[in-house]
Amino acid sequence: MPQSQKVPADLSIYTEESVAALNEALNAVNRDLDITKQSEVDKMAAAIKKAIANLKIAHADGLANEAAEDGNWYVYKDGSVDTTYTGLAANTYGWWYVEGGKVNFNASGLVANEYGWWYVQNGSINFNYTGLAANEYGWWYVEGGKINFEHTGLVANRARLVVCRRWQDQL
């Protein structure tokens, strides 16, 4: 078989179903056929090639560390894209805003998760941002990418000063 048609050495990265189909094709090989049965040998080889081509990479739950074939980054659950997930998700490259299971690289604004409210810029948390940001609840002081609910005082914002109060004081 050409190099591209060889069975991969590490099958652990593929889904159980696609590996099972490959193993079925490999186990169906009859090595005792003679030259007069070449058409049967060709069918077995075609089945193996098809099974190799159909190997699917298994995705761990969570946000993938690489783009899918379509160029998008997805959140996976039980080996499939989790289209119900919207929120922040982490991978090797940082924290990303996900909508419907897909990273939204155009997202900007304040987004909450179980660790607090974060400033998202171009789809990822900007941990370098310190300043003011607004959402539907008002203006907030963001420090290191996270809303600082304890901050009180004046903050410069585009040549204006804004008074910040602790969020508890506003209740």
C-alpha positions in Angstrom: 0.0 0.0 0.0 1.2 3.6 -0.6 2.4 5.4 2.5 -0.9 7.4 2.7 -2.8 4.1 2.8 -1.0 2.5 5.7 -2.8 1.8 8.9 -1.8 4.5 11.4 0.5 3.3 14.2 -1.5 5.0 16.9 -5.2 4.2 16.7 -6.0 5.6 20.2 -6.6 9.1 18.7 -9.6 7.8 16.6 -13.2 7.1 17.6 -14.0 3.6 18.7 -16.5 3.2 15.9 -14.1 4.1 13.1 -11.3 1.9 14.6 -13.8 -1.0 14.9 -14.7 -0.6 11.2 -11.0 -0.7 10.3 -10.4 -3.7 12.4 -13.4 -5.4 10.8 -11.9 -4.7 7.3 -8.5 -6.0 8.5 -9.9 -9.1 10.1 -11.9 -9.9 6.9 -8.6 -10.4 4.9 -8.2 -13.9 3.6 -4.4 -14.5 3.1 -4.9 -17.9 1.6 -6.3 -16.8 -1.7 -4.3 -17.4 -4.9 -3.9 -15.3 -8.0 -7.1 -16.4 -9.5 -9.0 -14.6 -6.7 -7.5 -11.2 -7.4 -10.9 -9.5 -7.6 -11.6 -10.6 -4.0 -8.2 -9.4 -2.9 -8.9 -6.0 -4.6 -12.3 -5.8 -2.7 -10.6 -6.5 0.6 -7.9 -3.9 -0.1 -10.6 -1.3 -1.1 -12.4 -2.0 2.2 -9.2 -1.4 4.2 -8.5 1.8 2.2 -12.0 3.1 2.8 -11.8 2.3 6.5 -8.5 4.2 6.8 -10.0 7.1 4.9 -13.0 7.1 7.3 -11.0 7.1 10.5 -12.4 10.0 12.6 -10.3 11.7 15.3 -11.8 11.4 18.7 -12.2 14.7 20.5 -12.0 15.0 24.3 -14.7 16.9 26.0 -14.1 20.6 26.0 -12.6 23.1 23.6 -10.4 21.6 21.0 -6.8 22.8 20.7 -6.9 23.0 16.9 -9.3 24.1 14.3 -11.6 21.6 12.6 -11.5 20.9 8.9 -13.8 23.9 8.3 -11.4 26.3 10.1 -13.6 26.7 13.3 -12.8 25.8 16.9 -15.5 23.8 18.6 -16.5 22.6 22.0 -17.0 18.8 22.2 -19.1 16.7 24.4 -19.1 12.9 24.1 -17.0 13.1 20.9 -19.4 15.5 19.1 -19.7 19.2 18.7 -21.8 20.5 21.7 -24.1 23.0 19.8 -25.9 23.7 23.1 -22.8 25.3 24.7 -22.5 29.1 25.0 -20.1 30.7 27.3 -16.4 30.8 28.1 -14.2 27.7 27.5 -10.4 27.2 27.9 -7.9 25.4 25.7 -4.1 25.4 25.5 -4.2 28.9 23.9 -6.4 30.7 26.4 -10.0 31.3 27.3 -12.5 31.8 24.4 -16.1 32.9 24.0 -18.1 30.1 22.5 -21.6 30.5 20.9 -23.5 27.4 19.9 -20.4 25.2 20.4 -18.2 27.3 18.1 -15.6 30.0 19.1 -16.9 33.5 18.1 -13.7 35.4 17.2 -15.8 38.6 16.7 -17.2 38.6 20.2 -16.3 41.6 22.5 -17.6 42.7 25.8 -18.2 41.4 29.3 -19.0 37.8 29.8 -19.6 35.8 33.0 -18.6 32.3 34.0 -18.2 30.5 37.3 -15.0 32.5 38.0 -16.4 36.0 37.5 -17.0 38.6 34.8 -14.4 38.9 32.1 -13.5 41.3 29.3 -13.6 39.5 26.0 -11.9 41.0 23.0 -11.8 39.4 19.5 -13.2 36.2 21.0 -10.8 35.7 23.9 -10.4 37.0 27.4 -7.9 39.9 27.3 -6.1 39.4 30.6 -4.0 42.6 29.8 -7.0 44.9 29.7 -7.4 47.4 32.6 -10.0 50.1 32.2 -13.7 50.6 32.0 -16.2 48.4 30.1 -19.9 48.4 29.8 -22.6 45.8 29.6 -26.4 45.8 30.1 -25.9 46.4 33.9 -23.7 49.6 33.5 -20.1 50.5 33.5 -17.5 48.4 35.3 -13.9 48.7 36.3 -11.9 45.9 34.7 -8.5 45.0 36.0 -6.4 42.3 34.4 -9.3 41.3 32.2 -11.7 40.7 35.2 -14.3 43.0 36.7 -13.0 44.3 40.0 -16.2 44.6 42.0 -14.3 46.1 45.0 -12.9 49.1 43.2 -14.0 52.5 44.4 -12.9 55.9 43.2 -12.3 57.7 40.0 -11.3 56.2 36.7 -10.3 58.1 33.5 -12.4 57.1 30.5 -11.8 58.9 27.2 -10.9 62.2 28.9 -13.8 61.9 31.4 -13.7 60.8 35.0 -16.1 58.1 36.1 -17.0 57.4 39.7 -16.8 53.7 40.6 -18.7 52.3 43.5 -18.6 48.8 44.9 -21.4 46.8 43.4 -22.9 46.0 46.9 -23.3 49.7 47.5 -25.6 50.0 44.5 -28.1 47.5 45.8 
